[in-house]
Amino acid sequence: MPSQTLLPSLLLLLLLLLSSTTPTAASFNWDITAHGVVSGWRWEKPWPHDDSPLMQFDELCRASATFPARQYKLSDLDADPAARAYAPAVRDLATGRVYPGSWDGVNVKGPRRDVLLVDWARVPRLARGWIRAQLETEDGRSRHFFRVVEKQAEKMSGVGGGGSGVVVEGVVDSSQSLEGSRDEHKVLITAPGELYQFLPLWVAEGSKCEDAFKDLTGYVATRAKDTCVVAWPTDHSRPLLEQGSKDINFTIEARLVKETDDGRAARIFWERHHQNMQRLHRKIDREERAASRKGVERDRAAPHDEL
């Protein structure tokens, strides 16, 4: 039984858990209720839905930044002149790969899935470096849902070779040779759910906690503990479809937090309690299975009247 001095901390933790599971209309992604999340989704918002500080933690620093992008449905690419050139590259990327989800891991199906086009020059340097590292290997290229493409334009020859003035646009996959052209000519193709793997790198450079943010070994995907980095896309706009615009902005925030002594004690208590309950349930299951087997054996051994 916990000591009397620990009870206030436990009560505080319980209130925290209850409050953190109650979403607010301002920040909760209600698409989750309609579509669910993709299989294997392991990220959850690490702080309360009202973006207030984490209880039982001291915040050492935080950083945030906003980025522009274009967001399309797979079904929109061929119909949109500005995105048509990217459609073959997107279809190739989506073939044979697990879709990582939209924002918050929302599992929109088939042609309604979201893809992002982000100008490569607008992707922060540390995030670009991480993407490059993943694309250097065949395993990384097949496992991650992103490609870097270079947009090219070619003037077609007209009658007599004089040139018709018609410009044909297309894209070339630059994922394996990212140093060969200017960043302004490249575009990152990805899905919103893929960004969660390296969120801190989008805001690390120039921040007070750059060293901590750029070390992804300290980045946790679920609930914070000890001293760690937590991050989340705190805001993302929706395309103004009625205006024919696919432009959006998304904001990423990262925090370096340190668990307080009371918070750590409360967390360890509940973790041990949870482990003990799991052991108890496993023991009960074993005993029930053993009793069932014995019942079957007794039934087999009992004499039966022959017909």
C-alpha positions as CSV (number, residue, x, y, z in Angstrom):
1,M,0.0,0.0,0.0
2,P,1.5,3.4,-0.9
3,S,2.6,5.7,1.8
4,Q,0.5,8.7,3.0
5,T,3.0,11.1,1.4
6,L,2.5,9.5,-2.0
7,L,-1.3,9.5,-2.0
8,P,-1.6,13.2,-3.1
9,S,0.7,12.5,-6.0
10,L,-1.3,9.5,-7.0
11,L,-4.5,11.5,-6.9
12,L,-2.9,14.1,-9.1
13,L,-1.7,11.6,-11.6
14,L,-5.2,10.0,-11.7
15,L,-6.7,13.5,-12.4
16,L,-4.1,14.0,-15.2
17,L,-5.0,10.7,-16.8
18,L,-8.7,11.4,-16.7
19,S,-8.2,14.9,-18.1
20,S,-5.8,13.8,-20.9
21,T,-8.3,11.3,-22.3
22,T,-11.0,13.9,-22.7
23,P,-10.6,15.6,-26.0
24,T,-11.6,19.2,-26.7
25,A,-13.4,20.2,-29.8
26,A,-10.7,22.7,-30.7
27,S,-7.9,20.2,-31.1
28,F,-9.3,16.6,-31.4
29,N,-9.3,15.1,-34.9
30,W,-12.9,13.9,-35.2
31,D,-12.0,12.0,-38.4
32,I,-10.6,9.3,-36.1
33,T,-14.2,8.5,-35.0
34,A,-15.3,8.0,-38.6
35,H,-12.2,6.2,-40.0
36,G,-10.2,4.9,-37.1
37,V,-6.4,4.8,-37.2
38,V,-4.0,2.7,-39.3
39,S,-2.7,-0.6,-38.0
40,G,0.4,-0.2,-35.9
41,W,-0.1,3.5,-35.1
42,R,1.8,4.1,-32.0
43,W,1.8,7.9,-31.6
44,E,-0.4,9.8,-29.2
45,K,-0.6,13.4,-28.3
46,P,2.0,13.7,-25.4
47,W,0.4,16.7,-23.7
48,P,-3.2,17.7,-22.9
49,H,-5.5,18.5,-25.8
50,D,-5.6,22.1,-24.8
51,D,-1.8,22.3,-25.3
52,S,-1.2,23.1,-21.6
53,P,2.0,22.0,-19.9
54,L,2.5,18.4,-18.9
55,M,1.6,17.8,-15.2
56,Q,4.3,16.0,-13.1
57,F,7.0,17.3,-15.6
58,D,9.3,20.3,-15.6
59,E,9.6,21.8,-19.1
60,L,13.2,22.6,-20.0
61,C,12.4,24.2,-23.4
62,R,10.1,24.1,-26.4
63,A,10.2,25.1,-30.0
64,S,7.7,25.3,-32.8
65,A,7.5,26.2,-36.5
66,T,5.0,26.4,-39.3
67,F,5.5,25.0,-42.8
68,P,3.6,25.3,-46.0
69,A,2.5,22.3,-48.1
70,R,-0.1,21.1,-50.6
71,Q,-2.4,18.4,-49.6
72,Y,-4.1,16.1,-52.1
73,K,-6.4,13.1,-52.2
74,L,-5.0,10.4,-54.3
75,S,-8.0,10.8,-56.5
76,D,-7.3,14.5,-57.1
77,L,-3.9,14.2,-58.6
78,D,-4.8,13.4,-62.2
79,A,-7.5,16.1,-62.3
80,D,-5.4,18.9,-60.9
81,P,-3.0,20.5,-63.5
82,A,-0.6,21.6,-60.8
83,A,-0.3,18.0,-59.5
84,R,-0.8,15.9,-62.5
85,A,2.9,15.5,-63.2
86,Y,3.3,14.0,-59.7
87,A,0.6,11.4,-60.1
88,P,2.8,8.5,-61.5
89,A,5.4,9.1,-58.8
90,V,2.7,9.0,-56.1
91,R,1.1,5.8,-57.5
92,D,4.5,4.2,-57.6
93,L,5.2,5.2,-54.0
94,A,1.9,3.9,-52.8
95,T,2.3,0.5,-54.5
96,G,3.5,-2.2,-52.2
97,R,3.9,0.1,-49.2
98,V,1.8,0.4,-46.0
99,Y,0.1,3.7,-45.9
100,P,1.3,5.4,-42.7
101,G,-1.9,7.4,-42.2
102,S,-3.1,10.9,-42.5
103,W,-2.9,13.4,-39.6
104,D,-3.1,11.7,-36.3
105,G,-2.9,8.3,-38.1
106,V,-6.4,8.6,-39.6
107,N,-7.0,5.5,-41.8
108,V,-8.8,7.0,-44.8
109,K,-9.1,4.3,-47.4
110,G,-8.2,4.0,-51.1
111,P,-8.4,7.1,-53.3
112,R,-9.4,9.3,-50.4
113,R,-6.0,9.0,-48.8
114,D,-4.1,12.2,-48.2
115,V,-0.6,12.9,-49.6
116,L,1.6,15.9,-49.0
117,L,3.7,17.8,-51.5
118,V,6.3,19.9,-49.7
119,D,8.9,22.1,-51.4
120,W,12.2,20.5,-50.6
121,A,13.8,23.9,-49.9
122,R,11.2,24.5,-47.2
123,V,12.1,21.2,-45.3
124,P,14.5,22.1,-42.5
125,R,18.1,21.0,-43.0
126,L,18.1,18.4,-40.2
127,A,14.9,16.8,-41.5
128,R,16.3,16.7,-45.0
129,G,19.4,15.0,-43.7
130,W,17.3,12.3,-42.0
131,I,15.3,11.7,-45.1
132,R,18.5,11.4,-47.2
133,A,19.9,8.8,-44.8
134,Q,16.7,6.7,-45.1
135,L,16.7,6.9,-48.9
136,E,20.3,5.7,-49.1
137,T,19.4,2.1,-48.6
138,E,17.0,-0.2,-50.4
139,D,15.4,-1.1,-47.1
140,G,14.8,2.6,-46.3
141,R,13.3,3.3,-49.7
142,S,10.9,0.4,-49.5
143,R,10.0,1.0,-45.8
144,H,9.3,4.7,-45.8
145,F,6.5,6.5,-47.5
146,F,8.3,9.4,-49.1
147,R,10.1,10.3,-52.3
148,V,12.0,13.3,-53.4
149,V,11.4,14.2,-57.0
150,E,12.8,16.8,-59.3
151,K,10.3,18.7,-61.5
152,Q,11.5,19.1,-65.0
153,A,10.1,20.9,-68.1
154,E,11.0,20.2,-71.7
155,K,10.0,22.2,-74.8
156,M,8.7,19.8,-77.5
157,S,9.8,20.3,-81.1
158,G,7.2,21.5,-83.6
159,V,7.0,21.0,-87.3
160,G,10.4,21.5,-88.9
161,G,12.1,21.3,-85.6
162,G,11.5,24.9,-84.7
163,G,9.8,24.2,-81.4
164,S,6.1,24.6,-80.8
165,G,6.5,26.4,-77.5
166,V,4.5,23.7,-75.7
167,V,6.0,22.8,-72.3
168,V,5.6,19.3,-71.1
169,E,6.2,18.9,-67.4
170,G,7.2,15.7,-65.6
171,V,9.0,14.6,-62.5
172,V,12.2,12.6,-62.1
173,D,12.8,10.6,-58.9
174,S,15.8,12.2,-57.3
175,S,15.7,10.0,-54.1
176,Q,19.0,8.3,-54.8
177,S,20.9,11.4,-56.1
178,L,19.7,14.3,-54.0
179,E,22.9,16.3,-54.5
180,G,22.5,16.6,-58.3
181,S,20.2,19.6,-58.6
182,R,19.1,22.7,-56.8
183,D,16.8,22.3,-53.8
184,E,14.4,24.8,-55.3
185,H,13.6,22.3,-58.1
186,K,12.8,19.4,-55.8
187,V,9.6,18.3,-54.0
188,L,9.1,15.9,-51.1
189,I,6.2,13.5,-51.6
190,T,4.9,12.0,-48.4
191,A,1.9,11.3,-46.2
192,P,1.1,13.2,-43.0
193,G,1.5,10.1,-40.9
194,E,5.1,9.6,-42.0
195,L,6.1,12.9,-40.4
196,Y,5.6,11.6,-36.9
197,Q,8.7,9.5,-37.1
198,F,11.0,12.5,-37.1
199,L,8.9,15.5,-35.8
200,P,11.6,17.0,-33.6
201,L,14.0,17.5,-36.5
202,W,11.6,19.9,-38.1
203,V,12.1,22.4,-35.2
204,A,15.5,21.5,-33.8
205,E,17.8,23.8,-35.7
206,G,18.4,27.1,-33.9
207,S,16.4,26.1,-30.8
208,K,17.6,26.2,-27.2
209,C,17.5,22.4,-27.1
210,E,18.9,21.7,-30.6
211,D,21.2,18.9,-29.3
212,A,18.3,17.1,-27.6
213,F,15.8,17.6,-30.4
214,K,18.1,16.3,-33.1
215,D,18.9,13.1,-31.1
216,L,15.9,10.9,-32.0
217,T,16.9,8.3,-29.5
218,G,15.4,10.6,-26.8
219,Y,12.1,11.1,-28.7
220,V,9.2,9.1,-27.3
221,A,6.1,8.3,-29.3
222,T,3.7,7.7,-26.4
223,R,3.6,9.0,-22.8
224,A,6.6,10.9,-21.6
225,K,8.8,9.6,-18.8
226,D,12.2,10.4,-17.3
227,T,13.9,13.1,-19.4
228,C,12.7,12.9,-23.0
229,V,11.6,14.8,-26.1
230,V,8.0,14.8,-27.1
231,A,6.5,16.4,-30.2
232,W,3.3,16.8,-32.1
233,P,1.7,18.6,-35.1
234,T,-0.3,21.1,-33.0
235,D,-2.2,22.5,-36.0
236,H,-2.8,21.7,-39.6
237,S,-5.2,23.6,-41.9
238,R,-7.4,21.9,-44.4
239,P,-7.4,22.6,-48.2
240,L,-10.0,25.1,-49.3
241,L,-11.5,22.7,-51.8
242,E,-14.4,25.0,-52.6
243,Q,-11.9,27.6,-53.8
244,G,-9.8,25.0,-55.7
245,S,-6.8,25.5,-53.3
246,K,-4.7,22.6,-52.0
247,D,-2.5,24.8,-49.9
248,I,-2.2,24.1,-46.2
249,N,0.0,25.0,-43.3
250,F,1.1,22.7,-40.5
251,T,2.7,23.5,-37.2
252,I,5.0,21.2,-35.3
253,E,6.0,21.7,-31.7
254,A,8.6,19.8,-29.7
255,R,9.3,20.0,-25.9
256,L,12.1,18.7,-23.8
257,V,10.6,17.7,-20.4
258,K,12.0,16.2,-17.2
259,E,9.8,14.1,-14.9
260,T,9.5,15.4,-11.3
261,D,10.4,13.1,-8.4
262,D,6.7,12.9,-7.4
263,G,5.7,12.2,-11.0
264,R,8.3,9.4,-11.3
265,A,7.2,7.8,-8.1
266,A,3.6,7.9,-9.1
267,R,4.3,6.5,-12.5
268,I,6.4,3.6,-11.2
269,F,3.7,2.8,-8.7
270,W,1.0,2.5,-11.4
271,E,3.4,0.6,-13.8
272,R,4.0,-2.0,-11.0
273,H,0.3,-2.1,-10.2
274,H,-0.5,-2.7,-13.9
275,Q,2.2,-5.4,-14.1
276,N,0.8,-7.1,-11.0
277,M,-2.7,-7.0,-12.4
278,Q,-1.4,-8.6,-15.7
279,R,0.3,-11.3,-13.7
280,L,-2.9,-12.0,-11.8
281,H,-4.9,-12.2,-15.0
282,R,-2.4,-14.6,-16.5
283,K,-2.5,-16.7,-13.4
284,I,-6.3,-16.9,-13.4
285,D,-6.3,-17.8,-17.1
286,R,-3.8,-20.6,-16.4
287,E,-5.8,-21.9,-13.5
288,E,-9.0,-21.9,-15.6
289,R,-7.4,-23.7,-18.5
290,A,-5.9,-26.3,-16.1
291,A,-9.3,-26.8,-14.4
292,S,-10.9,-27.2,-17.8
293,R,-8.4,-29.8,-18.9
294,K,-8.9,-31.8,-15.6
295,G,-12.6,-31.7,-16.2
296,V,-12.2,-33.1,-19.7
297,E,-9.9,-35.8,-18.4
298,R,-12.3,-36.8,-15.6
299,D,-15.1,-37.0,-18.1
300,R,-13.1,-39.3,-20.3
301,A,-12.1,-41.5,-17.4
302,A,-15.6,-41.8,-16.0
303,P,-17.5,-45.0,-17.0
304,H,-20.2,-44.5,-19.6
305,D,-23.2,-46.7,-20.2
306,E,-23.0,-48.6,-23.5
307,L,-25.9,-48.4,-25.9
